[in-house]
Amino acid sequence: MSAPVKLRILFFSVLRDIVGAEEVSLELPDGEGDVAAMLAELYRRWPELEAWDGRIRVAADLEYVGREHPLSGVGEVAVMPPVQGG
């Protein structure tokens, strides 16, 4: 049996404005410890985030990861909008 996954989630740019915080703590239940489950929980809490679903970038401990990436053992997750040049 796996333990819950406890994460420190950092938000950037417009996503920080939607959430209303620079960072939040999140605990995912047993067996739901991947990026997809984390995003689903974030969308449940802040439905406005889901409008960014296809464009959000996620980094786990400073490394970009896909939605299937497990978050067990990860301490910090960054949730970012697409990078824009200028």
Protein Blocks (a to p, Z undefined) as FASTA:
>chain_A
ZZddddddddehjllmmnopabdcddddehiacfklmmmmmmmmmmmlmmmmmmoccdee
hiacdfklcfehiabdcdddddddZZ
